[in-house]
Amino acid sequence: MKLLENISLKPYNTFGIDVPARRMAVLEPGDDPSQLLPVVHGRYFVLGAGSDVVFTRAYDGTVVRLDDVHNVTRIGDGMVRAWGGMTMDRLIEWTLQHDLYGAENLSAIPGTVGAAAVQNVGAYGVEAKDVIANVEAYDLQQGAMCSFTAEECRFAYRDSMFKHNPGRYVVLWVTFRLSSDFVPNLSYKALADVPHATAQQMRQSITDLRWSKLPRPEEHGSAGSFFKNPVVDEATYLGIKEKYPDMPEAHPTAMAMYKLSAGWLIDRAGWKGHTQGGAGVWPKNALVLYNTGVCTGDEVTALAGEIVDDVHAKFGITLIPEAIMV
């Protein structure tokens, strides 16, 4: 395990916010995770690729992260075990090179394998839970390794049992169940006409589509989709639809609830393209807040708060950030 003192977190968060951390502990595959126990007394934060984090001030504690190294093994028919610190996109590239399919709709997401399990990331009709078979994590409270089936992870929309126990688990390994047959998942409306003759073509189409709507990390810092899509009951959905006929159609989820487009609500409230201080709302996608140059975490949270208040005032819906403010 590597220990780094007084380190800038700018390279470790995709928003590009420059704040220092008192200490960073970095685990590599093969390290004994119990080495973390002496350094996580007091304040600590488990960090993935920093693609869903907004640092608002200097972190006076220990940041725990996994080294971003390529470590993935095929362990059975369609099963692969991947190191939690490698990026999901790198893993998907590897799976397609080895004729394993099912995760390609998650291409170009900047987060790590471990964070994908914590967050149950999703994109273009697929969620991490659809391909995760097992999660191995180190329990910092009990000081022991533990293993969870997908069912035990209690995955839900952008949620898992790990999110309900913040800081307790460090996800070290994730096992994915994939298929040797490529069947393109075109359930997401925007994919209806994309090229998909092969899995590689499908992956490229999704990557192109993603970057046509989102800021590229090397050009503008962001945390991707900043807010969750709100889920409302039928009466609320129909009431908004009657008042705003241009609202995209929403389809019922479990128990006749409806998932609305947070991006549309923010756009309809007039925030798309708005900037204040160093933070802004992406001109091509109102769901994304971004760094216009050199922004602070406080500027991001202030902008997010004003958007939440305004959307609630106009539609009676409270948006919940997907990004984590630290």
C-alpha positions as CSV (number, residue, x, y, z in Angstrom):
1,M,0.0,0.0,0.0
2,K,1.3,3.5,-0.9
3,L,0.8,6.4,1.4
4,L,0.9,9.9,0.0
5,E,0.9,13.1,2.1
6,N,-0.5,16.5,1.4
7,I,-1.6,15.7,-2.1
8,S,-3.8,17.7,-4.6
9,L,-7.0,15.9,-5.5
10,K,-7.3,17.7,-8.8
11,P,-6.1,14.7,-10.9
12,Y,-8.4,12.4,-8.9
13,N,-11.8,14.1,-9.7
14,T,-13.3,14.6,-13.1
15,F,-14.7,18.0,-12.2
16,G,-11.0,19.1,-11.9
17,I,-11.5,20.9,-8.6
18,D,-8.2,21.6,-7.0
19,V,-8.3,20.9,-3.2
20,P,-5.6,19.2,-1.1
21,A,-6.0,16.0,1.0
22,R,-4.0,15.5,4.1
23,R,-3.3,11.9,3.1
24,M,-4.0,9.4,0.4
25,A,-3.8,5.6,0.8
26,V,-3.6,3.6,-2.5
27,L,-4.2,-0.1,-2.6
28,E,-2.9,-2.3,-5.4
29,P,-3.9,-5.8,-6.4
30,G,-2.2,-8.2,-4.0
31,D,-2.0,-5.7,-1.1
32,D,-3.4,-6.8,2.2
33,P,-6.4,-4.5,2.7
34,S,-6.0,-4.8,6.5
35,Q,-3.2,-2.3,6.0
36,L,-5.9,0.3,5.7
37,L,-7.1,-0.1,9.3
38,P,-4.4,2.0,10.9
39,V,-4.9,4.9,8.5
40,V,-8.7,5.2,8.5
41,H,-9.1,6.1,12.1
42,G,-10.8,9.5,12.1
43,R,-12.0,11.1,8.9
44,Y,-11.6,9.1,5.6
45,F,-13.3,8.9,2.2
46,V,-13.3,6.0,-0.2
47,L,-12.8,7.4,-3.7
48,G,-13.2,5.7,-7.1
49,A,-12.4,7.6,-10.3
50,G,-13.9,10.8,-8.8
51,S,-16.4,11.0,-11.6
52,D,-19.4,11.5,-9.2
53,V,-17.7,13.7,-6.6
54,V,-17.6,17.4,-5.9
55,F,-14.9,18.4,-3.4
56,T,-16.0,21.6,-1.7
57,R,-12.9,22.2,0.5
58,A,-9.6,20.8,1.6
59,Y,-10.0,17.3,2.9
60,D,-8.5,17.0,6.4
61,G,-8.4,13.2,6.5
62,T,-7.4,10.1,4.5
63,V,-8.6,9.5,0.9
64,V,-8.7,5.8,0.2
65,R,-8.5,4.7,-3.5
66,L,-7.5,1.7,-5.6
67,D,-4.7,2.0,-8.1
68,D,-5.9,2.2,-11.7
69,V,-4.3,-0.9,-13.0
70,H,-5.5,-3.4,-15.6
71,N,-6.3,-6.7,-13.7
72,V,-9.0,-8.9,-15.1
73,T,-9.3,-12.7,-15.3
74,R,-11.7,-15.0,-17.1
75,I,-12.8,-17.4,-14.4
76,G,-15.5,-19.5,-16.1
77,D,-18.0,-19.6,-18.9
78,G,-18.8,-16.0,-19.5
79,M,-17.5,-15.0,-16.0
80,V,-14.8,-12.4,-15.5
81,R,-13.3,-11.0,-12.3
82,A,-12.0,-7.5,-12.4
83,W,-10.0,-5.2,-10.1
84,G,-12.2,-2.5,-8.6
85,G,-9.7,0.3,-9.4
86,M,-9.7,-0.2,-13.2
87,T,-12.1,1.8,-15.3
88,M,-15.3,0.3,-16.6
89,D,-14.5,1.4,-20.1
90,R,-11.2,-0.3,-20.0
91,L,-12.9,-3.5,-18.8
92,I,-15.5,-3.3,-21.6
93,E,-12.8,-2.9,-24.2
94,W,-11.2,-6.1,-22.8
95,T,-14.5,-8.1,-22.7
96,L,-15.1,-7.3,-26.4
97,Q,-11.6,-8.3,-27.3
98,H,-12.4,-11.7,-25.7
99,D,-15.8,-12.1,-27.3
100,L,-17.8,-11.5,-24.2
101,Y,-20.9,-9.3,-24.5
102,G,-23.5,-7.5,-22.4
103,A,-21.8,-4.5,-20.9
104,E,-21.1,-2.5,-24.1
105,N,-24.0,-0.1,-23.5
106,L,-22.0,1.2,-20.5
107,S,-19.1,2.3,-22.7
108,A,-17.3,5.6,-22.1
109,I,-18.5,5.9,-18.5
110,P,-15.4,7.3,-16.7
111,G,-16.0,5.5,-13.4
112,T,-14.2,2.5,-12.0
113,V,-15.4,-1.1,-11.7
114,G,-15.8,-0.8,-8.0
115,A,-17.8,2.4,-8.3
116,A,-20.0,0.8,-10.9
117,A,-21.1,-1.7,-8.2
118,V,-21.5,1.0,-5.5
119,Q,-23.5,3.3,-7.7
120,N,-25.2,0.7,-9.9
121,V,-24.2,2.9,-12.9
122,G,-26.5,2.8,-15.9
123,A,-26.6,4.1,-19.5
124,Y,-28.6,3.5,-22.6
125,G,-30.8,0.8,-21.3
126,V,-28.3,-1.2,-19.2
127,E,-27.4,-1.0,-15.5
128,A,-24.4,-2.5,-13.8
129,K,-26.7,-4.9,-11.9
130,D,-27.6,-6.5,-15.2
131,V,-24.1,-8.0,-15.6
132,I,-22.8,-8.2,-12.0
133,A,-22.7,-11.6,-10.4
134,N,-20.6,-11.1,-7.3
135,V,-18.8,-8.3,-5.4
136,E,-15.8,-8.8,-3.1
137,A,-15.2,-6.0,-0.6
138,Y,-13.2,-5.3,2.5
139,D,-15.3,-4.3,5.5
140,L,-13.4,-1.5,7.3
141,Q,-15.7,-1.8,10.3
142,Q,-15.2,-5.5,10.9
143,G,-11.7,-5.7,9.4
144,A,-12.6,-8.6,7.2
145,M,-13.1,-9.6,3.6
146,C,-16.7,-10.3,2.5
147,S,-18.5,-11.4,-0.6
148,F,-21.9,-10.5,-1.8
149,T,-24.2,-11.9,-4.5
150,A,-25.9,-9.5,-6.8
151,E,-29.1,-10.0,-4.8
152,E,-27.3,-9.2,-1.5
153,C,-26.1,-6.0,-3.0
154,R,-29.7,-4.8,-3.2
155,F,-29.3,-2.9,-6.4
156,A,-31.8,-0.3,-7.3
157,Y,-31.9,2.8,-9.5
158,R,-28.4,4.4,-9.0
159,D,-28.4,2.7,-5.6
160,S,-27.0,-0.3,-3.7
161,M,-26.5,-1.4,-0.1
162,F,-23.0,0.0,-0.3
163,K,-24.4,3.5,-0.7
164,H,-26.4,3.0,2.4
165,N,-23.2,2.1,4.3
166,P,-20.9,5.0,3.2
167,G,-17.3,4.4,4.0
168,R,-17.8,0.9,5.4
169,Y,-16.8,-1.1,2.3
170,V,-13.9,-0.9,-0.1
171,V,-15.0,-2.8,-3.3
172,L,-11.9,-4.7,-4.4
173,W,-13.1,-7.1,-7.0
174,V,-16.3,-7.5,-9.1
175,T,-17.3,-10.6,-11.0
176,F,-19.4,-10.1,-14.1
177,R,-21.6,-12.6,-15.9
178,L,-21.5,-12.0,-19.7
179,S,-22.5,-13.8,-22.8
180,S,-20.6,-15.3,-25.7
181,D,-23.4,-14.3,-28.0
182,F,-23.7,-10.6,-29.1
183,V,-27.4,-9.5,-28.9
184,P,-27.5,-5.7,-29.2
185,N,-29.6,-4.0,-26.5
186,L,-31.5,-1.3,-28.4
187,S,-34.2,-0.7,-25.8
188,Y,-33.1,2.9,-25.2
189,K,-34.9,5.1,-27.7
190,A,-31.8,7.0,-28.9
191,L,-30.2,3.8,-30.0
192,A,-32.9,2.9,-32.5
193,D,-30.9,3.9,-35.6
194,V,-27.3,3.6,-34.4
195,P,-24.9,1.2,-36.3
196,H,-24.8,-2.1,-34.4
197,A,-23.8,-4.9,-36.7
198,T,-21.0,-5.9,-34.4
199,A,-20.4,-5.3,-30.7
200,Q,-17.4,-3.0,-31.5
201,Q,-19.6,-1.0,-33.8
202,M,-22.2,-0.8,-31.1
203,R,-19.6,0.4,-28.6
204,Q,-18.3,3.0,-30.9
205,S,-21.9,4.3,-31.6
206,I,-22.6,4.6,-27.9
207,T,-19.3,6.3,-27.3
208,D,-20.0,8.8,-30.1
209,L,-23.5,9.4,-28.8
210,R,-22.3,10.0,-25.3
211,W,-19.7,12.5,-26.2
212,S,-22.1,14.3,-28.5
213,K,-24.2,15.2,-25.5
214,L,-21.6,15.4,-22.6
215,P,-18.4,17.4,-22.1
216,R,-15.2,15.4,-22.8
217,P,-13.3,15.3,-19.5
218,E,-10.1,16.5,-21.1
219,E,-11.9,19.7,-22.3
220,H,-14.4,20.5,-19.5
221,G,-14.5,19.0,-16.0
222,S,-17.9,17.6,-14.9
223,A,-19.4,14.8,-12.9
224,G,-21.6,13.5,-15.7
225,S,-25.3,13.4,-15.0
226,F,-25.5,15.5,-11.8
227,F,-29.1,14.7,-10.8
228,K,-31.1,11.5,-10.6
229,N,-34.2,11.2,-12.8
230,P,-37.1,11.7,-10.3
231,V,-39.6,8.9,-9.9
232,V,-43.2,10.1,-9.2
233,D,-46.6,8.6,-8.9
234,E,-49.1,8.6,-11.7
235,A,-51.1,11.6,-10.5
236,T,-48.0,13.8,-10.4
237,Y,-46.9,12.7,-13.8
238,L,-50.3,13.2,-15.4
239,G,-50.6,16.6,-13.8
240,I,-47.3,17.8,-15.1
241,K,-48.0,16.3,-18.5
242,E,-51.3,18.1,-18.8
243,K,-49.7,21.4,-18.0
244,Y,-46.6,20.8,-20.2
245,P,-47.7,18.6,-23.2
246,D,-44.1,18.8,-24.6
247,M,-42.7,16.8,-21.7
248,P,-41.3,13.5,-22.9
249,E,-43.4,10.5,-22.4
250,A,-42.6,8.6,-19.2
251,H,-43.2,4.9,-18.8
252,P,-44.4,3.2,-15.6
253,T,-41.8,1.5,-13.5
254,A,-42.6,-0.8,-10.5
255,M,-45.8,-0.1,-8.6
256,A,-47.1,2.3,-11.3
257,M,-44.4,4.9,-10.6
258,Y,-43.1,7.1,-13.5
259,K,-39.5,8.1,-14.1
260,L,-39.3,11.6,-15.4
261,S,-36.4,13.3,-17.2
262,A,-34.5,15.5,-14.8
263,G,-32.7,17.0,-17.8
264,W,-36.0,18.1,-19.4
265,L,-37.2,19.6,-16.1
266,I,-34.0,21.7,-15.7
267,D,-34.1,22.7,-19.4
268,R,-37.8,23.7,-19.2
269,A,-37.0,25.7,-16.1
270,G,-34.6,27.7,-18.3
271,W,-31.2,26.6,-16.9
272,K,-29.6,25.0,-19.9
273,G,-26.5,27.0,-20.9
274,H,-26.6,29.1,-17.7
275,T,-23.3,29.9,-16.0
276,Q,-22.5,31.6,-12.7
277,G,-19.0,32.0,-11.3
278,G,-16.9,29.1,-12.6
279,A,-19.8,26.6,-12.9
280,G,-22.3,26.1,-15.6
281,V,-25.1,24.0,-17.0
282,W,-23.9,22.2,-20.2
283,P,-25.5,23.8,-23.3
284,K,-26.1,20.4,-24.9
285,N,-27.5,18.6,-21.8
286,A,-29.1,20.4,-18.9
287,L,-28.6,17.3,-16.7
288,V,-24.8,18.1,-16.6
289,L,-23.1,20.7,-14.5
290,Y,-19.6,21.5,-15.6
291,N,-16.4,23.5,-14.9
292,T,-16.3,26.5,-17.2
293,G,-12.6,27.1,-16.4
294,V,-11.5,27.1,-12.8
295,C,-14.5,26.6,-10.5
296,T,-14.7,25.8,-6.8
297,G,-16.9,23.1,-5.2
298,D,-18.9,25.8,-3.5
299,E,-19.8,27.3,-6.8
300,V,-21.0,24.0,-8.1
301,T,-23.1,23.3,-5.0
302,A,-24.6,26.8,-5.1
303,L,-25.6,26.4,-8.7
304,A,-27.1,22.9,-8.0
305,G,-29.0,24.3,-5.0
306,E,-30.6,27.1,-7.1
307,I,-31.6,24.6,-9.7
308,V,-33.2,22.3,-7.1
309,D,-35.1,25.2,-5.6
310,D,-36.3,26.5,-9.0
311,V,-37.4,23.1,-10.3
312,H,-39.3,22.5,-7.1
313,A,-41.0,25.9,-7.3
314,K,-42.1,25.3,-11.0
315,F,-43.0,21.6,-10.9
316,G,-43.3,20.6,-7.3
317,I,-40.5,18.0,-7.7
318,T,-37.4,17.9,-5.6
319,L,-34.3,16.8,-7.6
320,I,-31.8,14.6,-5.8
321,P,-28.1,15.0,-6.8
322,E,-26.4,11.9,-8.1
323,A,-23.1,13.6,-7.4
324,I,-21.6,13.4,-3.9
325,M,-20.6,16.6,-2.2
326,V,-17.6,16.2,0.0
